[in-house]
Amino acid sequence: MNILTTSLVLLLSITFSISEQQTKTILQETVKIESLESFKEFTVNDKDYTLHFKIENADNQNPTLVIAIELYNESYYISPNAKRDFSGKFNMDLGSYNNLNFKGDVIETPRSIEEYDSHPFTNGLVNWVHVNTTYKQSLQLKTKEKFVVFGRVQFTIEPRCTFEEIPFAISYKDGEMKFIDPKC
């Protein structure tokens, strides 16, 4: 009986030891991911959508902010190209900074089409986005000095009718523009 008990205790010890090592490895990998200081692109996942953020630098003089949205579960939102003023319309905002601004209009691909919606909250023409869509916004670099700016993407995801606000931060240093963790 002692041999059986000893064998069982030894087996459990080995199992817990392996499990503890795997847990430490997973935690270390998670810490590595979370400790990234800057990155060229990142993704935000939700059950109804995924946002892919990216900075394209064709040349360092004309960077472009790219946000690609994948929709799931028949979700949709109002395009920034909707002519009427809707609360919850897709919007990108950089706040007011002296270092970086949006330049020109946002480019939506594929372009949403205006349609009539009789729902009491819209009751008229609206540009609903029902398909995966990419937004490109040119950025105007106003200085060569290093800086950090904070921005956000806002929209109401339907049909669950929740206002989404996703923060981001952009750093510029030594001629390179990158995303950084938007936490203060």
PyRosetta script that sets phi, psi and omega in degrees:
from pyrosetta import init, pose_from_sequence

init()
pose = pose_from_sequence("MNILTTSLVLLLSITFSISEQQTKTILQETVKIESLESFKEFTVNDKDYTLHFKIENADNQNPTLVIAIELYNESYYISPNAKRDFSGKFNMDLGSYNNLNFKGDVIETPRSIEEYDSHPFTNGLVNWVHVNTTYKQSLQLKTKEKFVVFGRVQFTIEPRCTFEEIPFAISYKDGEMKFIDPKC")
pose.set_psi(1, -38.0)
pose.set_omega(1, 178.4)
pose.set_phi(2, -63.1)
pose.set_psi(2, -37.5)
pose.set_omega(2, 179.3)
pose.set_phi(3, -65.2)
pose.set_psi(3, -41.6)
pose.set_omega(3, 178.9)
pose.set_phi(4, -64.3)
pose.set_psi(4, -45.3)
pose.set_omega(4, 179.7)
pose.set_phi(5, -63.9)
pose.set_psi(5, -44.9)
pose.set_omega(5, 179.5)
pose.set_phi(6, -62.6)
pose.set_psi(6, -42.4)
pose.set_omega(6, 179.0)
pose.set_phi(7, -63.0)
pose.set_psi(7, -41.7)
pose.set_omega(7, -179.7)
pose.set_phi(8, -65.1)
pose.set_psi(8, -44.5)
pose.set_omega(8, 178.7)
pose.set_phi(9, -63.1)
pose.set_psi(9, -42.5)
pose.set_omega(9, 179.3)
pose.set_phi(10, -63.4)
pose.set_psi(10, -43.7)
pose.set_omega(10, 179.6)
pose.set_phi(11, -62.7)
pose.set_psi(11, -44.6)
pose.set_omega(11, 178.8)
pose.set_phi(12, -64.2)
pose.set_psi(12, -39.2)
pose.set_omega(12, 178.5)
pose.set_phi(13, -61.7)
pose.set_psi(13, -44.3)
pose.set_omega(13, 179.4)
pose.set_phi(14, -64.0)
pose.set_psi(14, -43.2)
pose.set_omega(14, -180.0)
pose.set_phi(15, -61.3)
pose.set_psi(15, -47.8)
pose.set_omega(15, -180.0)
pose.set_phi(16, -66.1)
pose.set_psi(16, -35.2)
pose.set_omega(16, 178.6)
pose.set_phi(17, -64.1)
pose.set_psi(17, -45.6)
pose.set_omega(17, 178.6)
pose.set_phi(18, -64.6)
pose.set_psi(18, -44.6)
pose.set_omega(18, 179.8)
pose.set_phi(19, -61.6)
pose.set_psi(19, -40.7)
pose.set_omega(19, 179.7)
pose.set_phi(20, -65.2)
pose.set_psi(20, -40.9)
pose.set_omega(20, 178.8)
pose.set_phi(21, -65.1)
pose.set_psi(21, -42.1)
pose.set_omega(21, 178.1)
pose.set_phi(22, -63.3)
pose.set_psi(22, -40.8)
pose.set_omega(22, 178.6)
pose.set_phi(23, -62.5)
pose.set_psi(23, -43.7)
pose.set_omega(23, 178.5)
pose.set_phi(24, -61.7)
pose.set_psi(24, -41.5)
pose.set_omega(24, 179.6)
pose.set_phi(25, -63.4)
pose.set_psi(25, -45.2)
pose.set_omega(25, 179.0)
pose.set_phi(26, -61.5)
pose.set_psi(26, -44.3)
pose.set_omega(26, 179.1)
pose.set_phi(27, -63.0)
pose.set_psi(27, -40.9)
pose.set_omega(27, 178.7)
pose.set_phi(28, -63.3)
pose.set_psi(28, -42.5)
pose.set_omega(28, 178.5)
pose.set_phi(29, -63.8)
pose.set_psi(29, -40.7)
pose.set_omega(29, 178.3)
pose.set_phi(30, -63.2)
pose.set_psi(30, -44.0)
pose.set_omega(30, 178.9)
pose.set_phi(31, -61.7)
pose.set_psi(31, -40.9)
pose.set_omega(31, 178.2)
pose.set_phi(32, -59.2)
pose.set_psi(32, -45.3)
pose.set_omega(32, -179.4)
pose.set_phi(33, -64.5)
pose.set_psi(33, -45.4)
pose.set_omega(33, -176.3)
pose.set_phi(34, -73.7)
pose.set_psi(34, -20.1)
pose.set_omega(34, -175.5)
pose.set_phi(35, -91.8)
pose.set_psi(35, 5.2)
pose.set_omega(35, 177.0)
pose.set_phi(36, -59.7)
pose.set_psi(36, 131.4)
pose.set_omega(36, -179.0)
pose.set_phi(37, -86.2)
pose.set_psi(37, -34.5)
pose.set_omega(37, 179.6)
pose.set_phi(38, -151.1)
pose.set_psi(38, 157.1)
pose.set_omega(38, -176.2)
pose.set_phi(39, -160.6)
pose.set_psi(39, 152.0)
pose.set_omega(39, -178.3)
pose.set_phi(40, -79.2)
pose.set_psi(40, -23.7)
pose.set_omega(40, 179.4)
pose.set_phi(41, -153.2)
pose.set_psi(41, 158.5)
pose.set_omega(41, 175.5)
pose.set_phi(42, -153.6)
pose.set_psi(42, 166.0)
pose.set_omega(42, -175.3)
pose.set_phi(43, -129.0)
pose.set_psi(43, 141.7)
pose.set_omega(43, 174.8)
pose.set_phi(44, -118.4)
pose.set_psi(44, 122.4)
pose.set_omega(44, -177.9)
pose.set_phi(45, -106.7)
pose.set_psi(45, 141.0)
pose.set_omega(45, 175.8)
pose.set_phi(46, -142.8)
pose.set_psi(46, 161.0)
pose.set_omega(46, -178.5)
pose.set_phi(47, -68.1)
pose.set_psi(47, -21.2)
pose.set_omega(47, -178.6)
pose.set_phi(48, -106.4)
pose.set_psi(48, -9.5)
pose.set_omega(48, 179.5)
pose.set_phi(49, -162.9)
pose.set_psi(49, 162.3)
pose.set_omega(49, 170.0)
pose.set_phi(50, -131.4)
pose.set_psi(50, 132.9)
pose.set_omega(50, 176.1)
pose.set_phi(51, -108.6)
pose.set_psi(51, 130.9)
pose.set_omega(51, 175.3)
pose.set_phi(52, -112.6)
pose.set_psi(52, 116.6)
pose.set_omega(52, 178.3)
pose.set_phi(53, -99.9)
pose.set_psi(53, 140.9)
pose.set_omega(53, -179.2)
pose.set_phi(54, -154.5)
pose.set_psi(54, 147.6)
pose.set_omega(54, 172.0)
pose.set_phi(55, -112.7)
pose.set_psi(55, 121.0)
pose.set_omega(55, 176.7)
pose.set_phi(56, -99.0)
pose.set_psi(56, 128.8)
pose.set_omega(56, 177.7)
pose.set_phi(57, -118.6)
pose.set_psi(57, 81.1)
pose.set_omega(57, 176.4)
pose.set_phi(58, -59.2)
pose.set_psi(58, -43.4)
pose.set_omega(58, 167.8)
pose.set_phi(59, -145.2)
pose.set_psi(59, 155.2)
pose.set_omega(59, -174.1)
pose.set_phi(60, -67.1)
pose.set_psi(60, -8.5)
pose.set_omega(60, 179.5)
pose.set_phi(61, -83.7)
pose.set_psi(61, -27.3)
pose.set_omega(61, -174.9)
pose.set_phi(62, -130.1)
pose.set_psi(62, 68.3)
pose.set_omega(62, 178.5)
pose.set_phi(63, -70.9)
pose.set_psi(63, 156.5)
pose.set_omega(63, 179.4)
pose.set_phi(64, -131.0)
pose.set_psi(64, 132.3)
pose.set_omega(64, 172.8)
pose.set_phi(65, -86.3)
pose.set_psi(65, 125.9)
pose.set_omega(65, -179.4)
pose.set_phi(66, -119.1)
pose.set_psi(66, 128.0)
pose.set_omega(66, 176.4)
pose.set_phi(67, -128.2)
pose.set_psi(67, 116.1)
pose.set_omega(67, 178.2)
pose.set_phi(68, -105.4)
pose.set_psi(68, 132.6)
pose.set_omega(68, -178.5)
pose.set_phi(69, -116.6)
pose.set_psi(69, 123.3)
pose.set_omega(69, 172.1)
pose.set_phi(70, -102.7)
pose.set_psi(70, 132.5)
pose.set_omega(70, -178.6)
pose.set_phi(71, -107.3)
pose.set_psi(71, 142.8)
pose.set_omega(71, 177.7)
pose.set_phi(72, -130.3)
pose.set_psi(72, 164.0)
pose.set_omega(72, 173.0)
pose.set_phi(73, 56.8)
pose.set_psi(73, 37.4)
pose.set_omega(73, 178.7)
pose.set_phi(74, 58.1)
pose.set_psi(74, 33.4)
pose.set_omega(74, 179.0)
pose.set_phi(75, -78.7)
pose.set_psi(75, 161.0)
pose.set_omega(75, 178.9)
pose.set_phi(76, -161.9)
pose.set_psi(76, 168.3)
pose.set_omega(76, -179.1)
pose.set_phi(77, -154.9)
pose.set_psi(77, 171.9)
pose.set_omega(77, -179.2)
pose.set_phi(78, -89.9)
pose.set_psi(78, 131.5)
pose.set_omega(78, -179.2)
pose.set_phi(79, -67.2)
pose.set_psi(79, 150.2)
pose.set_omega(79, 172.9)
pose.set_phi(80, -66.0)
pose.set_psi(80, -13.8)
pose.set_omega(80, 179.4)
pose.set_phi(81, -86.7)
pose.set_psi(81, -0.6)
pose.set_omega(81, 176.5)
pose.set_phi(82, -60.8)
pose.set_psi(82, 133.2)
pose.set_omega(82, -175.6)
pose.set_phi(83, -74.8)
pose.set_psi(83, -32.5)
pose.set_omega(83, -179.4)
pose.set_phi(84, -82.1)
pose.set_psi(84, 160.6)
pose.set_omega(84, 179.4)
pose.set_phi(85, -88.5)
pose.set_psi(85, 109.5)
pose.set_omega(85, 178.7)
pose.set_phi(86, -114.8)
pose.set_psi(86, 137.2)
pose.set_omega(86, 170.4)
pose.set_phi(87, -74.2)
pose.set_psi(87, 138.0)
pose.set_omega(87, -178.8)
pose.set_phi(88, 89.1)
pose.set_psi(88, 5.1)
pose.set_omega(88, 175.2)
pose.set_phi(89, -66.4)
pose.set_psi(89, 143.2)
pose.set_omega(89, 179.2)
pose.set_phi(90, -53.6)
pose.set_psi(90, 129.9)
pose.set_omega(90, -177.0)
pose.set_phi(91, -148.8)
pose.set_psi(91, 138.5)
pose.set_omega(91, 171.8)
pose.set_phi(92, -111.9)
pose.set_psi(92, 137.1)
pose.set_omega(92, -175.3)
pose.set_phi(93, -137.7)
pose.set_psi(93, 136.2)
pose.set_omega(93, 175.5)
pose.set_phi(94, -110.9)
pose.set_psi(94, 2.4)
pose.set_omega(94, -176.0)
pose.set_phi(95, 71.4)
pose.set_psi(95, -159.4)
pose.set_omega(95, 178.9)
pose.set_phi(96, -116.1)
pose.set_psi(96, 109.1)
pose.set_omega(96, -179.8)
pose.set_phi(97, -126.9)
pose.set_psi(97, 152.7)
pose.set_omega(97, 178.0)
pose.set_phi(98, -90.1)
pose.set_psi(98, -7.8)
pose.set_omega(98, -172.4)
pose.set_phi(99, -98.4)
pose.set_psi(99, -31.7)
pose.set_omega(99, -171.8)
pose.set_phi(100, -148.7)
pose.set_psi(100, 137.2)
pose.set_omega(100, 177.0)
pose.set_phi(101, -136.8)
pose.set_psi(101, 162.9)
pose.set_omega(101, 167.8)
pose.set_phi(102, -75.6)
pose.set_psi(102, 144.0)
pose.set_omega(102, -179.7)
pose.set_phi(103, -122.4)
pose.set_psi(103, 119.5)
pose.set_omega(103, 178.6)
pose.set_phi(104, 77.3)
pose.set_psi(104, -166.7)
pose.set_omega(104, -177.6)
pose.set_phi(105, -91.9)
pose.set_psi(105, 155.3)
pose.set_omega(105, 175.4)
pose.set_phi(106, -72.6)
pose.set_psi(106, 140.2)
pose.set_omega(106, 178.8)
pose.set_phi(107, -103.3)
pose.set_psi(107, 123.5)
pose.set_omega(107, -178.2)
pose.set_phi(108, -106.8)
pose.set_psi(108, 125.9)
pose.set_omega(108, 179.8)
pose.set_phi(109, -133.2)
pose.set_psi(109, 121.5)
pose.set_omega(109, -6.5)
pose.set_phi(110, -71.7)
pose.set_psi(110, 153.7)
pose.set_omega(110, -178.1)
pose.set_phi(111, -70.8)
pose.set_psi(111, 132.1)
pose.set_omega(111, 179.0)
pose.set_phi(112, -71.1)
pose.set_psi(112, 157.1)
pose.set_omega(112, -178.4)
pose.set_phi(113, -114.4)
pose.set_psi(113, 134.6)
pose.set_omega(113, 178.9)
pose.set_phi(114, -68.9)
pose.set_psi(114, 134.6)
pose.set_omega(114, -179.8)
pose.set_phi(115, -141.3)
pose.set_psi(115, 158.7)
pose.set_omega(115, 179.5)
pose.set_phi(116, -86.4)
pose.set_psi(116, 134.1)
pose.set_omega(116, 177.1)
pose.set_phi(117, -130.2)
pose.set_psi(117, 122.6)
pose.set_omega(117, -176.5)
pose.set_phi(118, -88.3)
pose.set_psi(118, 0.5)
pose.set_omega(118, 178.9)
pose.set_phi(119, -56.5)
pose.set_psi(119, 140.8)
pose.set_omega(119, -177.0)
pose.set_phi(120, -55.9)
pose.set_psi(120, -30.2)
pose.set_omega(120, -179.6)
pose.set_phi(121, -77.9)
pose.set_psi(121, -24.5)
pose.set_omega(121, 178.8)
pose.set_phi(122, -106.0)
pose.set_psi(122, -51.1)
pose.set_omega(122, 176.1)
pose.set_phi(123, 37.2)
pose.set_psi(123, 62.3)
pose.set_omega(123, 178.5)
pose.set_phi(124, 157.7)
pose.set_psi(124, -159.1)
pose.set_omega(124, -178.4)
pose.set_phi(125, -78.6)
pose.set_psi(125, 138.4)
pose.set_omega(125, -179.1)
pose.set_phi(126, -153.0)
pose.set_psi(126, 151.3)
pose.set_omega(126, 175.2)
pose.set_phi(127, -102.3)
pose.set_psi(127, 93.1)
pose.set_omega(127, 175.7)
pose.set_phi(128, -82.5)
pose.set_psi(128, 142.6)
pose.set_omega(128, 174.6)
pose.set_phi(129, -108.5)
pose.set_psi(129, 115.4)
pose.set_omega(129, -178.0)
pose.set_phi(130, -112.9)
pose.set_psi(130, -5.1)
pose.set_omega(130, -175.5)
pose.set_phi(131, -121.9)
pose.set_psi(131, 162.8)
pose.set_omega(131, 176.3)
pose.set_phi(132, -59.0)
pose.set_psi(132, 131.5)
pose.set_omega(132, -171.0)
pose.set_phi(133, -138.5)
pose.set_psi(133, 147.2)
pose.set_omega(133, 177.2)
pose.set_phi(134, -116.7)
pose.set_psi(134, 137.3)
pose.set_omega(134, 177.1)
pose.set_phi(135, -116.4)
pose.set_psi(135, 133.8)
pose.set_omega(135, 176.2)
pose.set_phi(136, -123.2)
pose.set_psi(136, 129.8)
pose.set_omega(136, 179.5)
pose.set_phi(137, -129.5)
pose.set_psi(137, 117.2)
pose.set_omega(137, 177.3)
pose.set_phi(138, -66.9)
pose.set_psi(138, 144.3)
pose.set_omega(138, 179.2)
pose.set_phi(139, -113.2)
pose.set_psi(139, 138.3)
pose.set_omega(139, 177.4)
pose.set_phi(140, -104.5)
pose.set_psi(140, 112.4)
pose.set_omega(140, 178.6)
pose.set_phi(141, -81.7)
pose.set_psi(141, 120.7)
pose.set_omega(141, -174.6)
pose.set_phi(142, -104.3)
pose.set_psi(142, -1.3)
pose.set_omega(142, 179.7)
pose.set_phi(143, -154.6)
pose.set_psi(143, 158.6)
pose.set_omega(143, 174.9)
pose.set_phi(144, -101.7)
pose.set_psi(144, -1.2)
pose.set_omega(144, 177.7)
pose.set_phi(145, -76.2)
pose.set_psi(145, 156.9)
pose.set_omega(145, 178.9)
pose.set_phi(146, -71.9)
pose.set_psi(146, 146.4)
pose.set_omega(146, 179.7)
pose.set_phi(147, -159.4)
pose.set_psi(147, 168.9)
pose.set_omega(147, 172.7)
pose.set_phi(148, -134.7)
pose.set_psi(148, 132.2)
pose.set_omega(148, 174.6)
pose.set_phi(149, -123.4)
pose.set_psi(149, 149.9)
pose.set_omega(149, 179.5)
pose.set_phi(150, -113.9)
pose.set_psi(150, 137.1)
pose.set_omega(150, 180.0)
pose.set_phi(151, -137.3)
pose.set_psi(151, -177.1)
pose.set_omega(151, 178.2)
pose.set_phi(152, -158.5)
pose.set_psi(152, 155.7)
pose.set_omega(152, 171.9)
pose.set_phi(153, -114.1)
pose.set_psi(153, 133.7)
pose.set_omega(153, -179.0)
pose.set_phi(154, -130.9)
pose.set_psi(154, 142.3)
pose.set_omega(154, 173.3)
pose.set_phi(155, -170.7)
pose.set_psi(155, 161.3)
pose.set_omega(155, 173.9)
pose.set_phi(156, -102.6)
pose.set_psi(156, 122.6)
pose.set_omega(156, 179.3)
pose.set_phi(157, -89.7)
pose.set_psi(157, 127.4)
pose.set_omega(157, 178.8)
pose.set_phi(158, -107.9)
pose.set_psi(158, 155.7)
pose.set_omega(158, 6.1)
pose.set_phi(159, -87.4)
pose.set_psi(159, 3.0)
pose.set_omega(159, -177.6)
pose.set_phi(160, -75.2)
pose.set_psi(160, -13.0)
pose.set_omega(160, 173.0)
pose.set_phi(161, 60.0)
pose.set_psi(161, 49.8)
pose.set_omega(161, 177.0)
pose.set_phi(162, -116.9)
pose.set_psi(162, 138.5)
pose.set_omega(162, 178.6)
pose.set_phi(163, -81.5)
pose.set_psi(163, 120.1)
pose.set_omega(163, -178.3)
pose.set_phi(164, -102.1)
pose.set_psi(164, 134.6)
pose.set_omega(164, 177.4)
pose.set_phi(165, -135.9)
pose.set_psi(165, 111.5)
pose.set_omega(165, -175.3)
pose.set_phi(166, -114.1)
pose.set_psi(166, 113.6)
pose.set_omega(166, -179.8)
pose.set_phi(167, -80.3)
pose.set_psi(167, 154.0)
pose.set_omega(167, 171.3)
pose.set_phi(168, -149.1)
pose.set_psi(168, 161.5)
pose.set_omega(168, 177.8)
pose.set_phi(169, -137.0)
pose.set_psi(169, 141.1)
pose.set_omega(169, -179.8)
pose.set_phi(170, -120.0)
pose.set_psi(170, 132.6)
pose.set_omega(170, 179.0)
pose.set_phi(171, -113.2)
pose.set_psi(171, 142.7)
pose.set_omega(171, 175.0)
pose.set_phi(172, -126.8)
pose.set_psi(172, 124.5)
pose.set_omega(172, -178.8)
pose.set_phi(173, -155.5)
pose.set_psi(173, 134.3)
pose.set_omega(173, 177.8)
pose.set_phi(174, 52.7)
pose.set_psi(174, 40.5)
pose.set_omega(174, 177.0)
pose.set_phi(175, 78.0)
pose.set_psi(175, 6.8)
pose.set_omega(175, -177.9)
pose.set_phi(176, -121.2)
pose.set_psi(176, 132.6)
pose.set_omega(176, 179.7)
pose.set_phi(177, -105.9)
pose.set_psi(177, 128.8)
pose.set_omega(177, -179.0)
pose.set_phi(178, -141.9)
pose.set_psi(178, 161.6)
pose.set_omega(178, 170.6)
pose.set_phi(179, -82.5)
pose.set_psi(179, 147.3)
pose.set_omega(179, 171.2)
pose.set_phi(180, -130.7)
pose.set_psi(180, 166.6)
pose.set_omega(180, 178.6)
pose.set_phi(181, -60.2)
pose.set_psi(181, 124.7)
pose.set_omega(181, -175.0)
pose.set_phi(182, -76.2)
pose.set_psi(182, 5.1)
pose.set_omega(182, 179.2)
pose.set_phi(183, -75.3)
pose.set_psi(183, 140.9)
pose.set_omega(183, 179.5)
pose.set_phi(184, -77.2)
pose.dump_pdb("model.pdb")
